[in-house]
Amino acid sequence: MTKKKILMIIGDYVEDYEVMVPFQCLEMVGHIVHVVSPDKKSGDFCVTAVHDFLPGEQTYTELRGHRFKLNFDFAAVKECDYDALVIPGGRAPEFLRLNAKVIELTQQFHHSKKPIASICHGPQILAAAGVLKGIRCTSYPACKPELILAGANFQDTAADKAVSDHNIVSAVAWPGHSEWLALFLEKLGTKITL
């Protein structure tokens, strides 16, 4: 397997599982993952949030999660230094999509046809970057209208499923990690043998 260098963009109140699990899994299989956040440097922290889905309630609950330590400076990031991009969900994408450099980086990864994995509210950034036209994808259901407005071919999937189309892999939420990460590893050319 060729070791890949992956960029993960997060912000405060990123979904805890959606940053912790992919970061650890991608590193576990031998990839290098730089986790960055606008206006923050290596050694700074982003606060995460833990979301849960309770039967009979109309939306998810949110609790404060861990502090995730960033390992690279956002200001130093250049798309050409990376093989792929990961955009977790939670509340962070709603403000990250307002950052011009986040949008520019997302567009560069897409135009270079590099793999992009996005989950939950993460596709809000893809929609804002204008890279979803004609792409089959999914997201947390609350994001569906803006993905459709961005031209996506939205797929209503179960929470434990993922969708792969062109260079983009997407999933509804953290229950879909297994399929989402497996599809992303496939796009990276990562082969795991038992």
C-alpha positions as CSV (number, residue, x, y, z in Angstrom):
1,M,0.0,0.0,0.0
2,T,1.2,3.5,-0.8
3,K,1.0,5.8,2.2
4,K,-1.4,8.7,1.5
5,K,-1.4,12.2,3.0
6,I,-4.9,13.3,3.9
7,L,-6.2,16.7,4.9
8,M,-9.1,16.8,7.4
9,I,-10.8,20.2,8.0
10,I,-12.7,20.7,11.2
11,G,-14.0,23.5,13.4
12,D,-15.4,23.8,16.9
13,Y,-18.4,21.6,17.6
14,V,-17.4,19.1,14.9
15,E,-19.2,15.8,15.7
16,D,-16.8,13.9,18.0
17,Y,-17.1,10.5,16.4
18,E,-16.8,11.9,12.9
19,V,-13.4,13.4,13.6
20,M,-12.0,10.9,16.2
21,V,-12.9,7.6,14.4
22,P,-11.8,8.5,10.9
23,F,-8.6,10.1,12.1
24,Q,-7.7,7.1,14.2
25,C,-8.7,4.6,11.5
26,L,-6.9,6.3,8.7
27,E,-3.7,6.6,10.8
28,M,-4.1,2.9,11.9
29,V,-3.9,1.7,8.3
30,G,-0.7,3.8,7.7
31,H,-1.9,7.1,6.2
32,I,-0.8,10.5,7.4
33,V,-3.7,12.8,8.5
34,H,-3.3,16.5,9.0
35,V,-6.2,17.9,11.0
36,V,-6.6,21.7,10.6
37,S,-9.1,24.5,11.5
38,P,-9.2,28.1,10.2
39,D,-7.4,30.6,12.4
40,K,-5.8,27.8,14.4
41,K,-2.4,26.2,14.5
42,S,-0.8,22.9,15.4
43,G,-1.3,22.3,19.1
44,D,-4.5,24.3,19.3
45,F,-7.8,22.5,20.1
46,C,-11.2,22.2,18.6
47,V,-14.1,21.3,20.9
48,T,-16.2,18.5,19.7
49,A,-19.9,17.7,20.2
50,V,-21.5,14.3,20.8
51,H,-24.8,13.9,19.0
52,D,-27.4,11.1,19.6
53,F,-30.7,10.2,18.2
54,L,-33.4,9.4,20.7
55,P,-36.6,7.6,19.7
56,G,-39.6,9.8,19.4
57,E,-37.6,13.1,19.3
58,Q,-37.7,15.2,16.2
59,T,-34.0,16.1,16.2
60,Y,-30.7,15.0,17.7
61,T,-29.3,15.9,21.1
62,E,-26.0,17.6,21.5
63,L,-23.5,17.3,24.4
64,R,-20.0,18.8,24.7
65,G,-17.4,16.2,23.6
66,H,-13.6,15.9,23.8
67,R,-11.1,18.5,22.9
68,F,-9.4,17.4,19.7
69,K,-5.8,18.6,19.3
70,L,-4.9,19.9,15.8
71,N,-1.7,18.6,14.3
72,F,-1.0,21.1,11.5
73,D,-1.4,24.8,10.8
74,F,-4.4,25.8,8.6
75,A,-2.4,28.7,7.1
76,A,0.3,26.3,5.8
77,V,-2.2,24.0,3.9
78,K,-1.8,23.7,0.2
79,E,-4.0,21.2,-1.8
80,C,-1.0,20.0,-3.9
81,D,0.5,18.5,-0.7
82,Y,-2.3,16.1,-0.2
83,D,-3.9,13.0,-1.8
84,A,-7.4,13.4,-0.3
85,L,-9.8,15.5,1.8
86,V,-12.1,14.5,4.7
87,I,-14.9,16.8,5.9
88,P,-16.6,15.6,9.1
89,G,-20.0,16.9,10.2
90,G,-21.6,18.4,13.3
91,R,-22.2,22.1,13.6
92,A,-18.8,23.1,12.3
93,P,-19.6,23.0,8.5
94,E,-22.3,25.7,8.9
95,F,-19.5,28.3,9.7
96,L,-16.6,26.6,7.9
97,R,-18.5,27.1,4.6
98,L,-18.2,30.8,5.1
99,N,-14.4,30.6,5.0
100,A,-13.0,31.5,1.6
101,K,-9.9,29.3,1.9
102,V,-12.0,26.2,3.0
103,I,-14.2,26.7,-0.1
104,E,-11.1,27.2,-2.4
105,L,-9.4,24.1,-1.0
106,T,-12.5,22.0,-1.5
107,Q,-12.8,23.2,-5.1
108,Q,-9.2,22.4,-5.7
109,F,-9.5,18.9,-4.4
110,H,-12.5,18.3,-6.5
111,H,-11.0,19.8,-9.7
112,S,-7.9,17.6,-9.2
113,K,-10.3,14.6,-8.9
114,K,-8.8,13.7,-5.5
115,P,-11.0,11.6,-3.2
116,I,-13.2,13.6,-0.8
117,A,-15.0,12.0,2.1
118,S,-17.8,14.0,3.7
119,I,-20.3,13.0,6.3
120,C,-23.4,14.3,8.1
121,H,-23.4,18.1,7.8
122,G,-20.0,18.1,6.0
123,P,-21.7,18.1,2.5
124,Q,-22.8,21.7,3.3
125,I,-19.2,22.7,2.5
126,L,-19.4,20.7,-0.8
127,A,-22.6,22.5,-1.7
128,A,-21.2,25.9,-0.9
129,A,-18.1,25.0,-3.0
130,G,-20.4,24.2,-6.0
131,V,-18.9,20.7,-6.5
132,L,-22.1,18.6,-6.2
133,K,-23.8,19.2,-9.6
134,G,-24.9,15.8,-10.9
135,I,-23.1,13.9,-8.1
136,R,-25.0,11.1,-6.2
137,C,-24.5,11.9,-2.5
138,T,-26.2,11.9,0.9
139,S,-26.0,13.8,4.1
140,Y,-27.8,14.3,7.4
141,P,-31.4,14.8,6.3
142,A,-31.6,18.4,7.4
143,C,-29.0,19.3,4.7
144,K,-31.0,17.7,1.9
145,P,-32.6,20.9,0.6
146,E,-29.4,22.8,0.1
147,L,-27.7,19.8,-1.5
148,I,-30.5,19.5,-4.0
149,L,-30.3,23.3,-4.6
150,A,-26.6,22.8,-5.3
151,G,-27.5,20.3,-8.1
152,A,-26.7,17.1,-6.2
153,N,-28.5,13.8,-7.0
154,F,-29.5,13.4,-3.4
155,Q,-29.8,9.8,-2.2
156,D,-32.1,9.0,0.8
157,T,-30.1,6.3,2.6
158,A,-30.2,4.6,5.9
159,A,-27.9,6.0,8.6
160,D,-25.6,3.1,8.4
161,K,-25.0,3.4,4.6
162,A,-22.8,5.5,2.4
163,V,-22.8,6.7,-1.2
164,S,-19.8,6.8,-3.6
165,D,-19.9,8.7,-6.9
166,H,-17.0,10.1,-8.9
167,N,-14.4,11.3,-6.3
168,I,-16.9,11.9,-3.5
169,V,-17.9,9.5,-0.7
170,S,-20.7,10.6,1.6
171,A,-22.7,9.3,4.5
172,V,-25.6,10.3,6.7
173,A,-23.9,10.2,10.1
174,W,-21.5,8.2,12.3
175,P,-23.5,5.0,12.2
176,G,-22.3,4.7,8.6
177,H,-18.6,4.9,9.4
178,S,-17.9,1.3,8.4
179,E,-19.2,1.6,4.9
180,W,-18.1,5.3,4.5
181,L,-14.5,4.6,5.5
182,A,-14.4,1.3,3.4
183,L,-15.5,3.2,0.3
184,F,-13.0,6.0,1.0
185,L,-10.2,3.6,1.5
186,E,-11.1,2.0,-1.8
187,K,-10.9,5.4,-3.5
188,L,-7.5,5.9,-1.9
189,G,-6.3,2.5,-3.3
190,T,-5.8,1.1,0.2
191,K,-6.0,-2.7,0.4
192,I,-6.3,-4.4,3.7
193,T,-5.7,-8.1,3.8
194,L,-6.5,-10.4,6.7
